[in-house]
């Protein structure tokens, strides 16, 4: 509750994450997802969704995460990059 997607980025769609090979019960992105800011904005965190529609409400929300190191205020032209990793355990 209270979160909203910033669409103040130049890319026409949400970026697609590309994952590497799982190893040791962990998997991570093999490249960062980059967003070029088109206007000044503050980014609190990020999310993973099955929908690539910029600003869209459809799809499945897979994960959310707060950023680390405070809330950056980004200027137009600055690039924000995200990567993602997750680990599993045996049950």
N, CA, C and O atoms as a Tinker XYZ file with bonds, in Angstrom:
   364  protein
     1  N      0.846000   -1.193000    0.000000    73     2
     2  CA     0.000000    0.000000    0.000000    64     1     3
     3  C      0.880000    1.242000    0.000000    63     2     4     5
     4  O      1.919000    1.269000    0.661000    81     3
     5  N      0.478000    2.251000   -0.725000    73     3     6
     6  CA     1.193000    3.510000   -0.747000    64     5     7
     7  C      2.318000    3.592000   -1.769000    63     6     8     9
     8  O      2.924000    4.652000   -1.921000    81     7
     9  N      2.610000    2.519000   -2.462000    73     7    10
    10  CA     3.669000    2.537000   -3.475000    64     9    11
    11  C      3.059000    2.835000   -4.835000    63    10    12    13
    12  O      1.910000    2.482000   -5.101000    81    11
    13  N      3.819000    3.475000   -5.678000    73    11    14
    14  CA     3.405000    3.730000   -7.060000    64    13    15
    15  C      4.635000    3.600000   -7.949000    63    14    16    17
    16  O      5.741000    3.969000   -7.552000    81    15
    17  N      4.437000    3.084000   -9.132000    73    15    18
    18  CA     5.537000    2.959000  -10.073000    64    17    19
    19  C      5.881000    4.321000  -10.667000    63    18    20    21
    20  O      5.004000    5.042000  -11.142000    81    19
    21  N      7.154000    4.660000  -10.635000    73    19    22
    22  CA     7.598000    5.859000  -11.334000    64    21    23
    23  C      7.727000    5.510000  -12.813000    63    22    24    25
    24  O      8.363000    4.517000  -13.167000    81    23
    25  N      7.133000    6.310000  -13.658000    73    23    26
    26  CA     7.287000    6.115000  -15.102000    64    25    27
    27  C      8.173000    7.210000  -15.693000    63    26    28    29
    28  O      8.158000    7.452000  -16.900000    81    27
    29  N      8.945000    7.867000  -14.826000    73    27    30
    30  CA     9.840000    8.939000  -15.258000    64    29    31
    31  C     11.157000    8.358000  -15.771000    63    30    32    33
    32  O     12.240000    8.770000  -15.356000    81    31
    33  N     11.034000    7.387000  -16.688000    73    31    34
    34  CA    12.218000    6.828000  -17.336000    64    33    35
    35  C     11.979000    6.759000  -18.839000    63    34    36    37
    36  O     10.840000    6.648000  -19.292000    81    35
    37  N     13.056000    6.824000  -19.600000    73    35    38
    38  CA    12.977000    6.944000  -21.057000    64    37    39
    39  C     12.576000    5.661000  -21.774000    63    38    40    41
    40  O     11.967000    5.715000  -22.842000    81    39
    41  N     12.907000    4.521000  -21.206000    73    39    42
    42  CA    12.604000    3.242000  -21.864000    64    41    43
    43  C     11.089000    3.110000  -22.051000    63    42    44    45
    44  O     10.313000    3.545000  -21.200000    81    43
    45  N     10.678000    2.509000  -23.164000    73    43    46
    46  CA     9.250000    2.409000  -23.484000    64    45    47
    47  C      8.530000    1.330000  -22.694000    63    46    48    49
    48  O      7.308000    1.381000  -22.547000    81    47
    49  N      9.275000    0.351000  -22.183000    73    47    50
    50  CA     8.690000   -0.748000  -21.407000    64    49    51
    51  C      9.566000   -1.001000  -20.176000    63    50    52    53
    52  O     10.705000   -0.541000  -20.104000    81    51
    53  N      9.017000   -1.735000  -19.221000    73    51    54
    54  CA     9.820000   -2.200000  -18.095000    64    53    55
    55  C     10.903000   -3.122000  -18.637000    63    54    56    57
    56  O     10.672000   -3.872000  -19.586000    81    55
    57  N     12.067000   -3.063000  -18.040000    73    55    58
    58  CA    13.187000   -3.860000  -18.516000    64    57    59
    59  C     13.024000   -5.334000  -18.135000    63    58    60    61
    60  O     12.424000   -5.664000  -17.112000    81    59
    61  N     13.564000   -6.196000  -18.968000    73    59    62
    62  CA    13.512000   -7.641000  -18.745000    64    61    63
    63  C     14.782000   -8.092000  -18.046000    63    62    64    65
    64  O     15.887000   -7.750000  -18.468000    81    63
    65  N     14.625000   -8.852000  -16.986000    73    63    66
    66  CA    15.788000   -9.393000  -16.296000    64    65    67
    67  C     16.228000  -10.682000  -16.972000    63    66    68    69
    68  O     15.400000  -11.497000  -17.380000    81    67
    69  N     17.518000  -10.855000  -17.086000    73    67    70
    70  CA    18.088000  -12.076000  -17.638000    64    69    71
    71  C     18.857000  -12.772000  -16.522000    63    70    72    73
    72  O     19.756000  -12.189000  -15.916000    81    71
    73  N     18.500000  -14.004000  -16.260000    73    71    74
    74  CA    19.125000  -14.743000  -15.171000    64    73    75
    75  C     20.250000  -15.625000  -15.675000    63    74    76    77
    76  O     20.204000  -16.150000  -16.788000    81    75
    77  N     21.265000  -15.777000  -14.828000    73    75    78
    78  CA    22.367000  -16.692000  -15.097000    64    77    79
    79  C     21.960000  -18.110000  -14.723000    63    78    80    81
    80  O     20.775000  -18.409000  -14.582000    81    79
    81  N     22.937000  -18.967000  -14.565000    73    79    82
    82  CA    22.720000  -20.367000  -14.208000    64    81    83
    83  C     22.644000  -20.491000  -12.694000    63    82    84    85
    84  O     23.472000  -19.924000  -11.981000    81    83
    85  N     21.672000  -21.217000  -12.208000    73    83    86
    86  CA    21.555000  -21.460000  -10.770000    64    85    87
    87  C     22.725000  -22.317000  -10.298000    63    86    88    89
    88  O     23.143000  -23.254000  -10.978000    81    87
    89  N     23.242000  -21.977000   -9.121000    73    87    90
    90  CA    24.359000  -22.719000   -8.547000    64    89    91
    91  C     24.312000  -22.590000   -7.033000    63    90    92    93
    92  O     24.109000  -21.497000   -6.506000    81    91
    93  N     24.497000  -23.698000   -6.337000    73    91    94
    94  CA    24.508000  -23.645000   -4.880000    64    93    95
    95  C     23.231000  -23.101000   -4.288000    63    94    96    97
    96  O     23.270000  -22.379000   -3.291000    81    95
    97  N     22.108000  -23.429000   -4.877000    73    95    98
    98  CA    20.782000  -22.982000   -4.443000    64    97    99
    99  C     20.592000  -21.477000   -4.554000    63    98   100   101
   100  O     19.786000  -20.891000   -3.832000    81    99
   101  N     21.339000  -20.850000   -5.464000    73    99   102
   102  CA    21.205000  -19.419000   -5.705000    64   101   103
   103  C     21.120000  -19.148000   -7.194000    63   102   104   105
   104  O     21.658000  -19.892000   -8.014000    81   103
   105  N     20.428000  -18.062000   -7.522000    73   103   106
   106  CA    20.377000  -17.598000   -8.910000    64   105   107
   107  C     20.366000  -16.075000   -8.878000    63   106   108   109
   108  O     19.800000  -15.463000   -7.972000    81   107
   109  N     20.995000  -15.480000   -9.872000    73   107   110
   110  CA    21.084000  -14.023000   -9.932000    64   109   111
   111  C     20.977000  -13.583000  -11.380000    63   110   112   113
   112  O     21.147000  -14.377000  -12.305000    81   111
   113  N     20.694000  -12.307000  -11.553000    73   111   114
   114  CA    20.658000  -11.756000  -12.899000    64   113   115
   115  C     22.074000  -11.766000  -13.479000    63   114   116   117
   116  O     23.056000  -11.580000  -12.761000    81   115
   117  N     22.156000  -11.985000  -14.773000    73   115   118
   118  CA    23.458000  -12.004000  -15.436000    64   117   119
   119  C     23.811000  -10.628000  -16.012000    63   118   120   121
   120  O     24.933000  -10.414000  -16.470000    81   119
   121  N     22.865000   -9.713000  -15.988000    73   119   122
   122  CA    23.083000   -8.339000  -16.442000    64   121   123
   123  C     22.135000   -7.439000  -15.657000    63   122   124   125
   124  O     21.090000   -7.890000  -15.187000    81   123
   125  N     22.494000   -6.192000  -15.520000    73   123   126
   126  CA    21.631000   -5.257000  -14.800000    64   125   127
   127  C     20.518000   -4.754000  -15.712000    63   126   128   129
   128  O     20.673000   -4.709000  -16.932000    81   127
   129  N     19.403000   -4.378000  -15.111000    73   127   130
   130  CA    18.319000   -3.702000  -15.823000    64   129   131
   131  C     18.536000   -2.209000  -15.613000    63   130   132   133
   132  O     18.590000   -1.749000  -14.473000    81   131
   133  N     18.661000   -1.454000  -16.686000    73   131   134
   134  CA    18.968000   -0.025000  -16.600000    64   133   135
   135  C     17.761000    0.824000  -16.980000    63   134   136   137
   136  O     17.036000    0.521000  -17.928000    81   135
   137  N     17.569000    1.883000  -16.222000    73   135   138
   138  CA    16.481000    2.825000  -16.463000    64   137   139
   139  C     17.081000    4.225000  -16.538000    63   138   140   141
   140  O     17.738000    4.661000  -15.593000    81   139
   141  N     16.869000    4.931000  -17.635000    73   139   142
   142  CA    17.369000    6.286000  -17.821000    64   141   143
   143  C     16.282000    7.272000  -17.404000    63   142   144   145
   144  O     15.224000    7.334000  -18.030000    81   143
   145  N     16.539000    8.030000  -16.362000    73   143   146
   146  CA    15.530000    8.942000  -15.845000    64   145   147
   147  C     15.225000   10.045000  -16.865000    63   146   148   149
   148  O     16.133000   10.621000  -17.463000    81   147
   149  N     13.944000   10.323000  -17.050000    73   147   150
   150  CA    13.520000   11.355000  -17.997000    64   149   151
   151  C     13.083000   12.632000  -17.283000    63   150   152   153
   152  O     12.809000   13.645000  -17.927000    81   151
   153  N     13.019000   12.582000  -15.951000    73   151   154
   154  CA    12.642000   13.737000  -15.136000    64   153   155
   155  C     13.171000   13.488000  -13.728000    63   154   156   157
   156  O     13.429000   12.340000  -13.367000    81   155
   157  N     13.335000   14.523000  -12.937000    73   155   158
   158  CA    13.774000   14.317000  -11.556000    64   157   159
   159  C     12.776000   13.424000  -10.814000    63   158   160   161
   160  O     11.565000   13.606000  -10.934000    81   159
   161  N     13.286000   12.469000  -10.056000    73   159   162
   162  CA    12.418000   11.550000   -9.321000    64   161   163
   163  C     13.187000   10.902000   -8.181000    63   162   164   165
   164  O     14.416000   10.837000   -8.207000    81   163
   165  N     12.466000   10.429000   -7.193000    73   163   166
   166  CA    13.041000    9.673000   -6.084000    64   165   167
   167  C     12.603000    8.231000   -6.221000    63   166   168   169
   168  O     11.427000    7.958000   -6.461000    81   167
   169  N     13.532000    7.310000   -6.073000    73   167   170
   170  CA    13.230000    5.884000   -6.194000    64   169   171
   171  C     13.450000    5.227000   -4.839000    63   170   172   173
   172  O     14.551000    5.272000   -4.292000    81   171
   173  N     12.402000    4.618000   -4.302000    73   171   174
   174  CA    12.463000    3.986000   -2.986000    64   173   175
   175  C     12.901000    2.532000   -3.092000    63   174   176   177
   176  O     13.559000    2.015000   -2.190000    81   175
   177  N     12.542000    1.874000   -4.182000    73   175   178
   178  CA    12.870000    0.456000   -4.332000    64   177   179
   179  C     12.521000   -0.016000   -5.721000    63   178   180   181
   180  O     12.379000    0.782000   -6.649000    81   179
   181  N     12.386000   -1.305000   -5.855000    73   179   182
   182  CA    12.070000   -1.889000   -7.148000    64   181   183
   183  C     11.137000   -3.070000   -6.999000    63   182   184   185
   184  O     10.824000   -3.495000   -5.887000    81   183
   185  N     10.697000   -3.595000   -8.124000    73   183   186
   186  CA     9.802000   -4.741000   -8.106000    64   185   187
   187  C      9.998000   -5.589000   -9.346000    63   186   188   189
   188  O     10.520000   -5.124000  -10.359000    81   187
   189  N      9.572000   -6.838000   -9.254000    73   187   190
   190  CA     9.563000   -7.750000  -10.393000    64   189   191
   191  C      8.121000   -8.069000  -10.723000    63   190   192   193
   192  O      7.327000   -8.396000   -9.842000    81   191
   193  N      7.791000   -7.972000  -11.989000    73   191   194
   194  CA     6.432000   -8.236000  -12.447000    64   193   195
   195  C      6.487000   -9.055000  -13.730000    63   194   196   197
   196  O      7.459000   -8.987000  -14.483000    81   195
   197  N      5.451000   -9.816000  -13.964000    73   195   198
   198  CA     5.377000  -10.588000  -15.204000    64   197   199
   199  C      4.967000   -9.708000  -16.389000    63   198   200   201
   200  O      5.008000  -10.162000  -17.532000    81   199
   201  N      4.576000   -8.466000  -16.132000    73   199   202
   202  CA     4.145000   -7.557000  -17.190000    64   201   203
   203  C      5.253000   -6.556000  -17.520000    63   202   204   205
   204  O      5.881000   -5.998000  -16.621000    81   203
   205  N      5.486000   -6.335000  -18.803000    73   203   206
   206  CA     6.476000   -5.341000  -19.221000    64   205   207
   207  C      5.846000   -3.985000  -19.524000    63   206   208   209
   208  O      6.538000   -3.071000  -19.974000    81   207
   209  N      4.542000   -3.842000  -19.284000    73   207   210
   210  CA     3.834000   -2.603000  -19.606000    64   209   211
   211  C      4.216000   -1.507000  -18.618000    63   210   212   213
   212  O      3.921000   -1.607000  -17.427000    81   211
   213  N      4.864000   -0.474000  -19.110000    73   211   214
   214  CA     5.284000    0.657000  -18.292000    64   213   215
   215  C      4.060000    1.308000  -17.647000    63   214   216   217
   216  O      3.162000    1.775000  -18.347000    81   215
   217  N      4.025000    1.339000  -16.323000    73   215   218
   218  CA     2.898000    1.918000  -15.601000    64   217   219
   219  C      1.669000    1.040000  -15.551000    63   218   220   221
   220  O      0.641000    1.461000  -15.021000    81   219
   221  N      1.740000   -0.172000  -16.087000    73   219   222
   222  CA     0.589000   -1.068000  -16.132000    64   221   223
   223  C      0.267000   -1.686000  -14.781000    63   222   224   225
   224  O      1.126000   -1.799000  -13.907000    81   223
   225  N     -0.991000   -2.083000  -14.631000    73   223   226
   226  CA    -1.442000   -2.690000  -13.374000    64   225   227
   227  C     -1.653000   -4.194000  -13.508000    63   226   228   229
   228  O     -1.942000   -4.862000  -12.515000    81   227
   229  N     -1.516000   -4.741000  -14.714000    73   227   230
   230  CA    -1.738000   -6.169000  -14.916000    64   229   231
   231  C     -0.490000   -6.971000  -14.602000    63   230   232   233
   232  O      0.549000   -6.424000  -14.234000    81   231
   233  N     -0.618000   -8.270000  -14.756000    73   231   234
   234  CA     0.515000   -9.160000  -14.522000    64   233   235
   235  C      0.575000   -9.634000  -13.084000    63   234   236   237
   236  O     -0.271000   -9.288000  -12.260000    81   235
   237  N      1.587000  -10.432000  -12.802000    73   235   238
   238  CA     1.800000  -10.982000  -11.464000    64   237   239
   239  C      2.977000  -10.257000  -10.827000    63   238   240   241
   240  O      4.053000  -10.171000  -11.418000    81   239
   241  N      2.773000   -9.736000   -9.624000    73   239   242
   242  CA     3.843000   -9.107000   -8.869000    64   241   243
   243  C      4.612000  -10.214000   -8.169000    63   242   244   245
   244  O      4.074000  -10.894000   -7.295000    81   243
   245  N      5.876000  -10.397000   -8.553000    73   243   246
   246  CA     6.674000  -11.503000   -8.018000    64   245   247
   247  C      7.481000  -11.114000   -6.799000    63   246   248   249
   248  O      7.636000  -11.925000   -5.887000    81   247
   249  N      7.996000   -9.907000   -6.755000    73   247   250
   250  CA     8.846000   -9.498000   -5.634000    64   249   251
   251  C      8.927000   -7.987000   -5.558000    63   250   252   253
   252  O      8.779000   -7.288000   -6.561000    81   251
   253  N      9.166000   -7.491000   -4.349000    73   251   254
   254  CA     9.440000   -6.077000   -4.132000    64   253   255
   255  C     10.652000   -5.964000   -3.219000    63   254   256   257
   256  O     10.946000   -6.887000   -2.460000    81   255
   257  N     11.343000   -4.859000   -3.286000    73   255   258
   258  CA    12.497000   -4.654000   -2.416000    64   257   259
   259  C     12.761000   -3.169000   -2.241000    63   258   260   261
   260  O     12.646000   -2.388000   -3.186000    81   259
   261  N     13.112000   -2.791000   -1.028000    73   259   262
   262  CA    13.551000   -1.436000   -0.766000    64   261   263
   263  C     14.997000   -1.296000   -1.209000    63   262   264   265
   264  O     15.769000   -2.252000   -1.144000    81   263
   265  N     15.359000   -0.116000   -1.654000    73   263   266
   266  CA    16.742000    0.146000   -2.007000    64   265   267
   267  C     17.589000    0.269000   -0.741000    63   266   268   269
   268  O     17.053000    0.377000    0.362000    81   267
   269  N     18.874000    0.254000   -0.899000    73   267   270
   270  CA    19.755000    0.422000    0.251000    64   269   271
   271  C     20.437000    1.783000    0.166000    63   270   272   273
   272  O     20.641000    2.308000   -0.929000    81   271
   273  N     20.782000    2.345000    1.294000    73   271   274
   274  CA    21.511000    3.606000    1.299000    64   273   275
   275  C     20.638000    4.840000    1.179000    63   274   276   277
   276  O     21.110000    5.884000    0.729000    81   275
   277  N     19.392000    4.746000    1.566000    73   275   278
   278  CA    18.530000    5.921000    1.521000    64   277   279
   279  C     17.747000    6.022000    0.231000    63   278   280   281
   280  O     17.753000    5.102000   -0.587000    81   279
   281  N     17.073000    7.142000    0.054000    73   279   282
   282  CA    16.234000    7.375000   -1.117000    64   281   283
   283  C     16.942000    8.372000   -2.029000    63   282   284   285
   284  O     16.984000    9.565000   -1.730000    81   283
   285  N     17.497000    7.890000   -3.141000    73   283   286
   286  CA    18.203000    8.823000   -4.029000    64   285   287
   287  C     17.237000    9.707000   -4.803000    63   286   288   289
   288  O     16.173000    9.259000   -5.232000    81   287
   289  N     17.617000   10.957000   -4.976000    73   287   290
   290  CA    16.888000   11.864000   -5.850000    64   289   291
   291  C     17.680000   11.894000   -7.156000    63   290   292   293
   292  O     18.814000   12.372000   -7.197000    81   291
   293  N     17.073000   11.385000   -8.205000    73   291   294
   294  CA    17.750000   11.260000   -9.486000    64   293   295
   295  C     17.338000   12.386000  -10.427000    63   294   296   297
   296  O     16.189000   12.828000  -10.428000    81   295
   297  N     18.289000   12.833000  -11.219000    73   295   298
   298  CA    18.055000   13.883000  -12.205000    64   297   299
   299  C     17.768000   13.260000  -13.558000    63   298   300   301
   300  O     18.110000   12.103000  -13.803000    81   299
   301  N     17.142000   14.027000  -14.436000    73   299   302
   302  CA    16.936000   13.570000  -15.810000    64   301   303
   303  C     18.287000   13.234000  -16.422000    63   302   304   305
   304  O     19.244000   13.995000  -16.282000    81   303
   305  N     18.364000   12.095000  -17.099000    73   303   306
   306  CA    19.589000   11.642000  -17.723000    64   305   307
   307  C     20.389000   10.662000  -16.877000    63   306   308   309
   308  O     21.207000    9.912000  -17.411000    81   307
   309  N     20.166000   10.655000  -15.565000    73   307   310
   310  CA    20.860000    9.686000  -14.722000    64   309   311
   311  C     20.305000    8.292000  -14.978000    63   310   312   313
   312  O     19.140000    8.133000  -15.343000    81   311
   313  N     21.147000    7.290000  -14.785000    73   311   314
   314  CA    20.755000    5.902000  -15.018000    64   313   315
   315  C     20.699000    5.166000  -13.688000    63   314   316   317
   316  O     21.657000    5.186000  -12.915000    81   315
   317  N     19.578000    4.523000  -13.432000    73   315   318
   318  CA    19.435000    3.673000  -12.256000    64   317   319
   319  C     19.492000    2.236000  -12.731000    63   318   320   321
   320  O     18.824000    1.867000  -13.697000    81   319
   321  N     20.293000    1.422000  -12.050000    73   319   322
   322  CA    20.457000    0.028000  -12.441000    64   321   323
   323  C     20.007000   -0.885000  -11.311000    63   322   324   325
   324  O     20.233000   -0.608000  -10.133000    81   323
   325  N     19.367000   -1.979000  -11.701000    73   323   326
   326  CA    18.888000   -2.966000  -10.741000    64   325   327
   327  C     19.427000   -4.338000  -11.116000    63   326   328   329
   328  O     19.549000   -4.676000  -12.293000    81   327
   329  N     19.741000   -5.109000  -10.103000    73   327   330
   330  CA    20.010000   -6.531000  -10.307000    64   329   331
   331  C     19.235000   -7.282000   -9.234000    63   330   332   333
   332  O     18.739000   -6.674000   -8.285000    81   331
   333  N     19.130000   -8.572000   -9.376000    73   331   334
   334  CA    18.301000   -9.360000   -8.476000    64   333   335
   335  C     18.951000  -10.712000   -8.259000    63   334   336   337
   336  O     19.518000  -11.299000   -9.180000    81   335
   337  N     18.863000  -11.195000   -7.038000    73   335   338
   338  CA    19.324000  -12.541000   -6.744000    64   337   339
   339  C     18.419000  -13.140000   -5.674000    63   338   340   341
   340  O     17.812000  -12.422000   -4.880000    81   339
   341  N     18.345000  -14.425000   -5.668000    73   339   342
   342  CA    17.582000  -15.113000   -4.622000    64   341   343
   343  C     18.246000  -16.434000   -4.306000    63   342   344   345
   344  O     18.944000  -17.016000   -5.137000    81   343
   345  N     18.017000  -16.895000   -3.097000    73   343   346
   346  CA    18.610000  -18.144000   -2.630000    64   345   347
   347  C     17.501000  -19.030000   -2.079000    63   346   348   349
   348  O     16.504000  -18.540000   -1.547000    81   347
   349  N     17.680000  -20.302000   -2.209000    73   347   350
   350  CA    16.730000  -21.273000   -1.687000    64   349   351
   351  C     17.388000  -22.146000   -0.631000    63   350   352   353
   352  O     18.605000  -22.123000   -0.445000    81   351
   353  N     16.561000  -22.906000    0.048000    73   351   354
   354  CA    17.065000  -23.855000    1.038000    64   353   355
   355  C     16.398000  -25.201000    0.816000    63   354   356   357
   356  O     15.360000  -25.291000    0.161000    81   355
   357  N     16.985000  -26.216000    1.351000    73   355   358
   358  CA    16.393000  -27.553000    1.275000    64   357   359
   359  C     15.322000  -27.677000    2.338000    63   358   360   361
   360  O     15.433000  -27.089000    3.414000    81   359
   361  N     14.289000  -28.437000    2.040000    73   359   362
   362  CA    13.247000  -28.638000    3.059000    64   361   363
   363  C     13.212000  -30.092000    3.478000    63   362   364
   364  O     12.405000  -30.471000    4.327000    81   363
